[in-house]
Structure formats: structure tokens, C-alpha cells
Amino acid sequence: MSTPVTLDFSNGWHIDAAPGSGPTQAAAQELAEHLALIAPQSEGQSGIRMSLAYRDQATDGFIWNVAEGHVQLTGNSERGLLYAIFSFLTQLGFGWPGHKLEDMCIPSGLRFSLPEACAETPSFEGRCLIVGHHVFLAEHEAWIKWAARNCLNTVFVHTAEEGLALGAAPVHQWHEVSNAVRAQCDHYGMTLEVGGHGLSRLLPRALFDDMPDAFRMKDGKRSPDHNLDPLNAQGMAVVRDNARAWFQQNPGADVYHLWPDDIPGGGWSQSPECEGLSASDQALIATNALAEELDQIHPDAEVAHIAYHDTEPAPGSARPRSNVSLLWAPRMRSYAQGAFERSSTVNARYPQELAANVQLFQDAHAKPLRVFEYYLDAILFKSVLPPLVSQMAVDAIGYKEAATHTLQALMVGGRPWCAPQLNAYAFAQLAWDNTLSPRTIIQRFATMLVGEAATGHLADHYNALSDAFSLALTFEPHEAKPAAAAGAADFLDTPPTDMGDPWHATPDDIALRLSWKSDIELQLKHAADALARAGQSANPTKHIVGLQAEFALARLWFDFHFARLGLYDAWHMRDTDGGKKAQQALARAYAICDAVDDWAQTHIDDDRYQQNTQLLHWLFWRLRLDWIREQLAPEGAERDTVRAQRVSDMTARFAMGRTLWTKHTDTNT
């Protein structure tokens, strides 16, 4: 164990930095800016000497040594030097739990006791924050700085080329800020990734009449609805031309993403030529074509093949090119447990499927595994982020053992956070050191938010909330049936059944979960009491109001969870009482939806983000309630009236959604 050394900044400090490029300059700048917050820079060579150096290696590891009056910080690379700076500043007491300037933790005093040496190497070579919505890309400078300070080394801007842009940043916004993002990534030595579900756009749907064979075959007929036919030479020539143009429009990225359509399954070709080719095979064939074109334009870059929904199984016959990487995206896994906990009936299949994909890519000498995780996905979790530290800790060990190169987390949702998010901090911590315990991470985060006196209380709050969510997020494999909507009628008659909606649960499943209500309510009471105690003893107090607002929304989330379970239970029993209990349960569910909308109006300042949040809840919550309301209405004029109201409401909401992120409404220039 290192012997503690006392550093006294009473006489100031000065920096002696080796020359270098962006990351070295960023390291010196960050060190100077932070030290200036506790002591002034000294005149000349007096005060503590801060020596900055780096080795000519390709890793992000570092070592720093402390002696009386001197600190030597050495990175294995220029970027490693940057992380040495942040490690040292953390030892002084600085911290960055959130991305805002006011979130920064600043130590007091001039004398600090530090270990005489510290050496670290990251668990994952790549550690990536995925910026996945307008609200977060609008604050790209702050988020990239937060990512760098928490030792993440990759930024992925997840874009939507067209459509509602509910789960990605609108592409015009990306083009407006792309130069600034590239410059900031260069400054911090960060890898840049860009793209999203853009494959279908490379074959314009307007070409269907002229070249129908370029599009997929469905039930014996060509259809322009989803994806394409990857074996049609004419269509793939168009795809290649448009891919080259897209790569040239998005220069400077290290990894490009042009994924198939975002649907649960059934979107690939059934043509005779494609017989025997799985969805994974067809997707990889198309991705290989993109990779060939990229190789001619950016030979050092790579294209991602996404293993997602029906492309999760490893391809059977297709083999990846050397510049194709595997992107593992298990969106329909259970977050009640870790991804590698085989006790989970939902997650049990994932380790084997992942291993088969990894082996295929290793055998082909393609690019290594990148994992696209959803810990910060407030669309998946419907506006809240359940504390997932224990699950992430299990995942981090499993993904490391699976030879993961880059661990990523998608940050998406319809609104700004009211307070720094535990999941974001925990993800960054575990991406750097996958051996950290959940207890350590939660305590560090709690201390930064509310101070040492309230740390235990806030930790108790997170632990109780985590226990409640672990029960509420439980589901069975037969429920993992997200619905794909091909048109407006699908939304009306088969509303989306995304994660968390127990529509496909059996009556026994529902009864079991309703029996957990008292246990969950007890945990929520513990969480509320602990947060109240944290508020009484917090120092600083600046985050308490935001934490209370986030918990208020989580509490409404649970209210709706049980109201919907009660509704579905009554729905199954509607024939025994004429639907009377279902009508009562439906009214309760609607009332909670109204309360969620009220929460948005109270806690979200920007009208666009209010509307975005309400649109998401309508899509994933109210649409199903509206469908049940229609089915419960007496056949004839009354049901027809409800149907007409639903059509009108859907038309208005989608019209609003289409204009929400159009360029003329975008103030982020």
C-alpha cells in the first residue's frame, strides 16, 4: 500500500508539460483550470511542480507519483496522460457527477493527503457515450467534456435521417454541430462514431416502381415496406452509390452505423435467391457492401453490423469483411438481472448467442466486439432510469470475459434530467474498472451529490429504489414481443408492446406481479424516507430538488405499472362482469397518465421536450389504453365514435411529432 504524502498548495503550483497534440494540451488545460479553483498559479517555478509526460504507446493507462513539492503524471499515451490528470484531480476531491458546470465537486482547503503512487489501466479499450437525442446533442460540449472527465474515450452521435426522431438526434442538428463535435473529440483524443438505422434510406422507396426486385419479397410479392433484397445487383448498386455519398457527408468518424430498420423481425427478403439466408446473413451481406465502399474512402474506419432483434443470432453463411465490427445490442433482455445471470429466463440465451457471434468475427479476422447497452435509455424505461448498478456490475464482468473492445451506453429520452443520473456515472466507472463494487460506486456518487453526512441516506434511497425496480422489471420470455407498426392502422389496432408492457403476460403472470405490490410499496416507502433524510442533512443541497423531482416521476411510473396490471387483470375477466372492473381500472390508468403529463409541464421548461415526453407516453402507454377503451365501448355508434376520436388524436399527435424536430423549430445552431 502506498504511503500517504501531503501536498500543500499554499505557495501555488506550476505546470511543466511535454509538447503534444490535442489530448496533451487538454490535459494541461484541465489541470490548470481545476487547480486554479483551489489555489492560484505561482510566479515562475515556485510552488508545487506538476510534471506532465507521456509514453509512445496505444493504451489509456497511466501512472502518477507524488513527492513533497512535486507531482509526476505520466500517461501510456497522450490520452492516457489526460486520464492521469482526472485520476489525480479525483484524489484531490474533484468530481463530475453531472454534465453541468454547477454539478462539479470542488474540494476545499490547501493541504491534501494523497497516495505516493497510482497506476491504472482501463478494463475496456473503448468506453463510449452514445448521444441519442436532440436534448443531449444540444448540450454536446458539456456532455463530451463530462465523458472525457469520467475517462470515456468515445462519443457516438446516434442520428435519425428522417421520421419522428424519438430515439435519435435529427440529422440536420448533427450537421449543424458536427464540426464542433469533431473538434472537441480531437481535443480530448476521442474516437467518434456516427449513424443509426439508415440502411433503407440508401435505397429510396420511390424507386420501387422502377426496380421492384431491389426490394424485399414478402409473402410472394415485392414490398417497399422494410429493408431491401441484398442479393439484387441493381438495388445494391444504388445502395453503394448512396453509401459513398453518406460517408463523404460524414467525414472524420472512426466507426459508421447504417443499420437495418428498427423493427422486431420479419423485415428481410423471402425471395427465392435469399432462400436459406437468415435475417443476420442478409444484414451482414448488405453491411459488407457498405464496408467495401468505405474502404475506398476511409480505409482506417469500420462499419458496424448490428446484432439486434432478429439479427441477434450469428449469421449462418455470411462472413464479415475485415473492416466490419460486431455491434451487440440486446434491447429485449431483462434488466431485472444482469445479462450474464443464467437464472434469468429471459437472459439465459444471450451468452451463447453472443459467443457465437464473437467467434464468427474472430475467425474472420474482422473488427472486435462493441456492445450497445441501454442503461441510459429513458425510452426503453419510459422516462425514468431505474438504478441498474448491480446489473451493470454483472454485465461489465461478463462483457469483459466475452472479449468486448468497446462498451457503450445509449443516452436517450424526451427530456433533460432533473439531477445527475447514477446510471451514467456508474457506467463510466465500470467501463474503466469492471471490478468496482456497486456499493463503492453508489457511495461515491451519493457523496458528490449530497456530501458525506447524507451519503448513507442517499445510498439507501438508491438501493431501495433498485430493489423495487428489480421486481417491477421482471418479465418472461413469452412477453418479449415488441410490435412493429407498418402503418397507421397498426398503431390503432395493435398498439406497440415495448418492454415493460405486460400485454402478453398470462393471467397467472399478472396475478403473481400484483402479489408483489406490497413488497414494492415497502421499498418505495424506504426510498422516500431515505431521500427525505438525505435532504435534511445534505451539504451541498443543490441537487435535492432535482432528486425529489426524479423520484416523483419514478413513483408515478410505479403507480402506472400497477394500474396497468390491474387493468389487464380486469380485461381478462371482462366477460364475467361485463367489463365493469375494466372500466374502473381504465379510469385509474388514465388518471395516472394525466399526472405524468402534469409532471412534464411542471418540471420540463422547454415546450418541445414537454411535447416529446408526452408523445412517448402516448405511444407506449395511452395507445393501449385507448384501444381497450374502444373495445369496451358497446358495438355500434358508441364504438364508432371512440374509433373516430382515436383516429383524430393519432393524426394530431403524429403531425406534431413530425414537426417537433424539423429544422425551422430547431434553435440549436
Secondary structure, DSSP 8 states (H G I E B T S, - for coil): ---EEEEE-TT-EEEEE---SHHHHHHHHHHHHHHTTTS-B-STT-SEEEEEEE-S-SS--EEEEEETTEEEEEESSHHHHHHHHHHHHHHHT-B-SSSSGGG-B---SSEEEEESEEEE--SSSEEEEEE-SHHHHTTHHHHHHHHHHTT--EEEEEEESSS--SSSEEHHHHHHHHHHHHHHHHHHT-EEEEEES-TGGGS-GGGTTT-GGGS-EETTEE-SSSS--TT-HHHHHHHHHHHHHHHHHSTT-SEEEE---S-SS--S---GGGTT--HHHHHHHHHHHHHHHHHHH-TT-EEEEEE-GGG-S--SS----TTEEEEE--TTS-SSS-TT-TT-TTGGGHHHHHHHHHHHHHHTT-EEEEEEEEEEETTTTTT-----HHHHHHHHHHHHHTTEEEEEEEEE-SS--SS--HHHHHHHHHHH-TT--HHHHHHHHHHHHH-HHHHHHHHHHHHHHHHHHHHHT---GGG-------SHHHHHHS----TT-GGG--HHHHHHHHHTHHHHHHHHHHHHHHHHHHHHH-SS-TTHHHHHHHHHHHHHHHHHHHHHHHHHHHHHTHHHHTTHHHHHHHHHHHHHHHHHHHHHHHH--SHHHHHHHHHHHIIIIIHHHHHHHHHHS-TTHHHHHHHHHHHHHHHHHHHHHHHHTSGGG----
